Amino acid sequence: MKSVPVKVEHEGRWVPTTMGIGEDRIRIAAPLDREITYKSVVDLEEKKNQVTITAGTDKDLVYRIASVEKVLSVLKKFIITQASAYRLNAFFMSPAIRGGVLIQDARWEKGAIAVMKTGIWFVGQETQVCIPLADVAGIELTSREIQEKNLDVVKIDHLIENEVVTSFVLCPMTTLQVLYNFLKEATQDSDVSEELDPLTGQVAMLVYSGMDSSAIENMLKLSHKDLETAYDRLLGTGLAEVLYIRKEVQLTAKGVRYISNAMKSSSN
């Protein structure tokens, strides 16, 4: 078991320690003094230079670990290929399409796909990709031309930095159908259970097209209050989130005096 330096979150603060990485488990030294088998892991999340590991026991235990990219890459690969998750060997291309155009250096990679509690993980020889389930916009069983043949694939539309991109998974059809069903079930919380009224639907479409609030008001001839009502409906159904709060201001008497004096100065 190779020992590497890491930091772990303990009692609300990050503490330097060491972690042993083995073929089937890790061991975190004091102050945690814990051993975690990869098979016990039910979820894995990443954020910059840290990972969050959830180990399934009678009560799920959460461990937050920070280290250099090389260490975390080795750790993630062991976990993804052995964790307690739906997993299969497959070819994947992620991301493959951005803005409706095939990404120039996108290519098929051979590896494994693992579906955990909060994310879909792809791991290849050189690549590790995580698609958070909360960012999945659509799952579709479709076909794609690969080496001059139409082959069945699972198409995953998802968000990266608020932009919709597409990834593909390729494996034998019998396995592909099972994967599709599993992914649909895993992302069912994102399904919309109620219809939007026509105006709110129009607003959602314009937001999707990239328009800001002022442009939407002008396009639909809406008052600020009407647009806010439509936004509240989108927020209430979970179809949108607040990007920032726009301020509406009016000048005080001091402000009016400043502008008046500035206009007089410029006219002289």
One Martini backbone bead per residue (centre of mass of N, CA, C, O) as a GRO file, in nm:
protein
  268
    1MET     BB    1   0.091   0.040   0.027
    2LYS     BB    2   0.071   0.363  -0.077
    3SER     BB    3   0.197   0.665   0.052
    4VAL     BB    4   0.023   0.984   0.085
    5PRO     BB    5  -0.033   1.315   0.081
    6VAL     BB    6  -0.298   1.480   0.268
    7LYS     BB    7  -0.629   1.616   0.310
    8VAL     BB    8  -0.871   1.639   0.577
    9GLU     BB    9  -1.186   1.652   0.698
   10HIS     BB   10  -1.202   1.780   1.048
   11GLU     BB   11  -1.405   1.942   1.237
   12GLY     BB   12  -1.416   2.186   1.005
   13ARG     BB   13  -1.117   2.103   0.905
   14TRP     BB   14  -0.802   2.098   0.756
   15VAL     BB   15  -0.590   1.801   0.765
   16PRO     BB   16  -0.288   1.676   0.776
   17THR     BB   17  -0.188   1.365   0.608
   18THR     BB   18  -0.223   1.017   0.533
   19MET     BB   19  -0.250   0.785   0.243
   20GLY     BB   20  -0.340   0.462   0.161
   21ILE     BB   21  -0.298   0.286  -0.156
   22GLY     BB   22  -0.475   0.021  -0.278
   23GLU     BB   23  -0.636  -0.226  -0.463
   24ASP     BB   24  -0.910  -0.229  -0.237
   25ARG     BB   25  -0.798   0.023  -0.059
   26ILE     BB   26  -0.802   0.268   0.203
   27ARG     BB   27  -0.586   0.459   0.436
   28ILE     BB   28  -0.648   0.681   0.702
   29ALA     BB   29  -0.500   0.863   0.906
   30ALA     BB   30  -0.457   1.063   1.135
   31PRO     BB   31  -0.760   1.143   1.280
   32LEU     BB   32  -0.934   0.910   1.149
   33ASP     BB   33  -0.853   0.613   1.121
   34ARG     BB   34  -0.935   0.477   0.821
   35GLU     BB   35  -1.101   0.213   0.637
   36ILE     BB   36  -1.164   0.185   0.273
   37THR     BB   37  -1.349   0.023   0.059
   38TYR     BB   38  -1.442   0.033  -0.265
   39LYS     BB   39  -1.709  -0.142  -0.238
   40SER     BB   40  -1.842   0.071  -0.021
   41VAL     BB   41  -1.881   0.273  -0.241
   42VAL     BB   42  -2.167   0.498  -0.344
   43ASP     BB   43  -1.996   0.778  -0.372
   44LEU     BB   44  -1.865   1.037  -0.608
   45GLU     BB   45  -1.699   1.352  -0.574
   46GLU     BB   46  -1.591   1.658  -0.744
   47LYS     BB   47  -1.356   1.947  -0.656
   48LYS     BB   48  -1.101   2.004  -0.800
   49ASN     BB   49  -0.874   1.913  -0.530
   50GLN     BB   50  -1.134   1.725  -0.453
   51VAL     BB   51  -1.301   1.462  -0.266
   52THR     BB   52  -1.613   1.276  -0.219
   53ILE     BB   53  -1.677   1.008   0.005
   54THR     BB   54  -1.925   0.743   0.009
   55ALA     BB   55  -1.991   0.505   0.259
   56GLY     BB   56  -2.163   0.207   0.287
   57THR     BB   57  -2.364   0.153   0.566
   58ASP     BB   58  -2.571   0.181   0.814
   59LYS     BB   59  -2.409   0.459   0.791
   60ASP     BB   60  -2.322   0.699   0.607
   61LEU     BB   61  -1.990   0.793   0.510
   62VAL     BB   62  -1.797   1.099   0.497
   63TYR     BB   63  -1.519   1.194   0.276
   64ARG     BB   64  -1.269   1.454   0.262
   65ILE     BB   65  -1.027   1.496  -0.006
   66ALA     BB   66  -0.698   1.641  -0.051
   67SER     BB   67  -0.495   1.679  -0.356
   68VAL     BB   68  -0.329   1.592  -0.606
   69GLU     BB   69  -0.411   1.495  -0.919
   70LYS     BB   70  -0.262   1.221  -0.930
   71VAL     BB   71  -0.386   1.096  -0.676
   72LEU     BB   72  -0.690   1.134  -0.750
   73SER     BB   73  -0.684   0.970  -1.012
   74VAL     BB   74  -0.617   0.697  -0.885
   75LEU     BB   75  -0.851   0.687  -0.685
   76LYS     BB   76  -1.088   0.711  -0.888
   77LYS     BB   77  -1.028   0.457  -1.053
   78PHE     BB   78  -1.065   0.250  -0.828
   79ILE     BB   79  -1.353   0.328  -0.751
   80ILE     BB   80  -1.507   0.308  -1.026
   81THR     BB   81  -1.414  -0.009  -1.074
   82GLN     BB   82  -1.535  -0.103  -0.753
   83ALA     BB   83  -1.788   0.010  -0.680
   84SER     BB   84  -2.118   0.049  -0.554
   85ALA     BB   85  -2.235   0.007  -0.880
   86TYR     BB   86  -2.339   0.068  -1.183
   87ARG     BB   87  -2.149  -0.137  -1.419
   88LEU     BB   88  -1.961  -0.099  -1.736
   89ASN     BB   89  -1.838  -0.178  -2.037
   90ALA     BB   90  -1.726   0.088  -2.267
   91PHE     BB   91  -1.790   0.332  -2.496
   92PHE     BB   92  -1.683   0.683  -2.508
   93MET     BB   93  -1.807   1.034  -2.558
   94SER     BB   94  -1.664   1.302  -2.349
   95PRO     BB   95  -1.744   1.535  -2.502
   96ALA     BB   96  -1.899   1.568  -2.838
   97ILE     BB   97  -2.116   1.810  -2.821
   98ARG     BB   98  -2.126   2.168  -2.912
   99GLY     BB   99  -2.361   2.359  -3.038
  100GLY     BB  100  -2.413   2.117  -3.264
  101VAL     BB  101  -2.097   2.048  -3.261
  102LEU     BB  102  -1.833   1.869  -3.318
  103ILE     BB  103  -1.571   1.804  -3.144
  104GLN     BB  104  -1.263   1.796  -3.272
  105ASP     BB  105  -1.119   1.595  -3.031
  106ALA     BB  106  -1.325   1.385  -3.039
  107ARG     BB  107  -1.335   1.046  -2.891
  108TRP     BB  108  -1.320   0.718  -2.859
  109GLU     BB  109  -1.341   0.532  -2.549
  110LYS     BB  110  -1.209   0.284  -2.351
  111GLY     BB  111  -1.413   0.155  -2.069
  112ALA     BB  112  -1.601   0.284  -1.794
  113ILE     BB  113  -1.928   0.281  -1.638
  114ALA     BB  114  -2.066   0.473  -1.358
  115VAL     BB  115  -2.355   0.472  -1.138
  116MET     BB  116  -2.431   0.701  -0.904
  117LYS     BB  117  -2.597   0.903  -0.691
  118THR     BB  118  -2.467   1.191  -0.845
  119GLY     BB  119  -2.317   1.025  -1.093
  120ILE     BB  120  -2.158   0.994  -1.411
  121TRP     BB  121  -1.895   0.770  -1.491
  122PHE     BB  122  -1.589   0.802  -1.676
  123VAL     BB  123  -1.326   0.554  -1.756
  124GLY     BB  124  -1.003   0.562  -1.884
  125GLN     BB  125  -0.679   0.568  -1.959
  126GLU     BB  126  -0.694   0.917  -1.964
  127THR     BB  127  -1.000   0.943  -1.861
  128GLN     BB  128  -1.216   1.157  -1.644
  129VAL     BB  129  -1.575   1.163  -1.614
  130CYS     BB  130  -1.836   1.383  -1.482
  131ILE     BB  131  -2.198   1.356  -1.456
  132PRO     BB  132  -2.421   1.516  -1.307
  133LEU     BB  133  -2.746   1.444  -1.254
  134ALA     BB  134  -2.839   1.750  -1.227
  135ASP     BB  135  -2.717   1.804  -1.543
  136VAL     BB  136  -2.931   1.637  -1.679
  137ALA     BB  137  -3.141   1.685  -1.982
  138GLY     BB  138  -3.098   1.394  -2.140
  139ILE     BB  139  -3.226   1.068  -2.254
  140GLU     BB  140  -3.118   0.858  -2.539
  141LEU     BB  141  -3.212   0.619  -2.780
  142THR     BB  142  -2.988   0.580  -3.053
  143SER     BB  143  -2.816   0.669  -3.356
  144ARG     BB  144  -2.477   0.625  -3.506
  145GLU     BB  145  -2.216   0.700  -3.709
  146ILE     BB  146  -1.969   0.427  -3.720
  147GLN     BB  147  -1.770   0.337  -3.946
  148GLU     BB  148  -2.019   0.330  -4.160
  149LYS     BB  149  -2.220   0.271  -3.911
  150ASN     BB  150  -2.528   0.204  -3.758
  151LEU     BB  151  -2.534   0.267  -3.412
  152ASP     BB  152  -2.617   0.209  -3.095
  153VAL     BB  153  -2.694   0.470  -2.852
  154VAL     BB  154  -2.631   0.677  -2.575
  155LYS     BB  155  -2.776   0.990  -2.511
  156ILE     BB  156  -2.626   1.276  -2.333
  157ASP     BB  157  -2.764   1.557  -2.197
  158HIS     BB  158  -2.567   1.838  -2.070
  159LEU     BB  159  -2.412   2.049  -1.835
  160ILE     BB  160  -2.158   2.311  -1.905
  161GLU     BB  161  -2.156   2.603  -1.796
  162ASN     BB  162  -2.464   2.644  -1.912
  163GLU     BB  163  -2.405   2.430  -2.142
  164VAL     BB  164  -2.509   2.228  -2.397
  165VAL     BB  165  -2.417   1.887  -2.409
  166THR     BB  166  -2.278   1.579  -2.562
  167SER     BB  167  -2.296   1.229  -2.493
  168PHE     BB  168  -2.160   0.891  -2.550
  169VAL     BB  169  -2.270   0.540  -2.558
  170LEU     BB  170  -2.105   0.217  -2.629
  171CYS     BB  171  -2.276  -0.101  -2.670
  172PRO     BB  172  -2.438  -0.361  -2.651
  173MET     BB  173  -2.776  -0.372  -2.687
  174THR     BB  174  -2.858  -0.525  -2.430
  175THR     BB  175  -2.694  -0.333  -2.244
  176LEU     BB  176  -2.804  -0.058  -2.346
  177GLN     BB  177  -3.095  -0.090  -2.245
  178VAL     BB  178  -3.023  -0.111  -1.947
  179LEU     BB  179  -2.878   0.159  -1.926
  180TYR     BB  180  -3.109   0.338  -2.012
  181ASN     BB  181  -3.306   0.257  -1.784
  182PHE     BB  182  -3.119   0.339  -1.552
  183LEU     BB  183  -3.084   0.640  -1.629
  184LYS     BB  184  -3.382   0.717  -1.623
  185GLU     BB  185  -3.417   0.649  -1.322
  186ALA     BB  186  -3.181   0.832  -1.208
  187THR     BB  187  -3.330   1.103  -1.369
  188GLN     BB  188  -3.641   1.142  -1.279
  189ASP     BB  189  -3.622   1.414  -1.111
  190SER     BB  190  -3.604   1.587  -1.396
  191ASP     BB  191  -3.884   1.556  -1.450
  192VAL     BB  192  -4.180   1.692  -1.581
  193SER     BB  193  -4.511   1.712  -1.415
  194GLU     BB  194  -4.579   2.000  -1.547
  195GLU     BB  195  -4.737   2.250  -1.706
  196LEU     BB  196  -4.692   2.534  -1.879
  197ASP     BB  197  -4.765   2.827  -1.945
  198PRO     BB  198  -4.726   3.001  -2.229
  199LEU     BB  199  -4.554   3.237  -2.118
  200THR     BB  200  -4.346   3.071  -1.955
  201GLY     BB  201  -4.255   2.907  -2.199
  202GLN     BB  202  -4.141   3.148  -2.357
  203VAL     BB  203  -3.937   3.238  -2.149
  204ALA     BB  204  -3.776   2.975  -2.141
  205MET     BB  205  -3.692   2.982  -2.440
  206LEU     BB  206  -3.534   3.257  -2.424
  207VAL     BB  207  -3.333   3.171  -2.212
  208TYR     BB  208  -3.217   2.935  -2.381
  209SER     BB  209  -3.123   3.145  -2.619
  210GLY     BB  210  -2.980   3.397  -2.426
  211MET     BB  211  -3.164   3.594  -2.301
  212ASP     BB  212  -3.231   3.867  -2.135
  213SER     BB  213  -3.452   4.050  -1.958
  214SER     BB  214  -3.475   4.294  -2.149
  215ALA     BB  215  -3.523   4.132  -2.411
  216ILE     BB  216  -3.781   3.987  -2.315
  217GLU     BB  217  -3.955   4.235  -2.260
  218ASN     BB  218  -3.942   4.339  -2.556
  219MET     BB  219  -4.043   4.087  -2.709
  220LEU     BB  220  -4.320   4.046  -2.508
  221LYS     BB  221  -4.427   4.304  -2.371
  222LEU     BB  222  -4.318   4.333  -2.069
  223SER     BB  223  -4.318   4.367  -1.753
  224HIS     BB  224  -4.131   4.334  -1.481
  225LYS     BB  225  -4.353   4.187  -1.314
  226ASP     BB  226  -4.429   3.966  -1.523
  227LEU     BB  227  -4.146   3.839  -1.538
  228GLU     BB  228  -4.121   3.767  -1.240
  229THR     BB  229  -4.358   3.568  -1.240
  230ALA     BB  230  -4.233   3.370  -1.444
  231TYR     BB  231  -3.979   3.312  -1.281
  232ASP     BB  232  -4.124   3.195  -1.031
  233ARG     BB  233  -4.235   2.948  -1.182
  234LEU     BB  234  -3.961   2.829  -1.263
  235LEU     BB  235  -3.851   2.807  -0.973
  236GLY     BB  236  -4.088   2.632  -0.851
  237THR     BB  237  -4.025   2.384  -1.071
  238GLY     BB  238  -3.697   2.371  -1.123
  239LEU     BB  239  -3.620   2.515  -1.420
  240ALA     BB  240  -3.467   2.730  -1.238
  241GLU     BB  241  -3.211   2.973  -1.150
  242VAL     BB  242  -3.033   3.203  -0.979
  243LEU     BB  243  -2.794   3.421  -1.098
  244TYR     BB  244  -2.910   3.720  -1.043
  245ILE     BB  245  -2.984   4.033  -0.892
  246ARG     BB  246  -3.170   4.286  -1.004
  247LYS     BB  247  -3.148   4.638  -0.995
  248GLU     BB  248  -3.369   4.901  -0.901
  249VAL     BB  249  -3.339   5.255  -0.961
  250GLN     BB  250  -3.348   5.584  -0.808
  251LEU     BB  251  -3.311   5.911  -0.780
  252THR     BB  252  -3.214   6.139  -0.583
  253ALA     BB  253  -3.180   6.463  -0.519
  254LYS     BB  254  -2.872   6.442  -0.538
  255GLY     BB  255  -2.870   6.305  -0.816
  256VAL     BB  256  -3.022   6.521  -0.975
  257ARG     BB  257  -2.818   6.748  -0.917
  258TYR     BB  258  -2.575   6.617  -1.050
  259ILE     BB  259  -2.692   6.590  -1.338
  260SER     BB  260  -2.766   6.888  -1.379
  261ASN     BB  261  -2.476   6.996  -1.347
  262ALA     BB  262  -2.348   6.825  -1.572
  263MET     BB  263  -2.526   6.941  -1.804
  264LYS     BB  264  -2.440   7.238  -1.769
  265SER     BB  265  -2.134   7.198  -1.811
  266SER     BB  266  -2.157   7.068  -2.105
  267SER     BB  267  -2.308   7.334  -2.231
  268ASN     BB  268  -2.060   7.550  -2.175
   0.00000   0.00000   0.00000
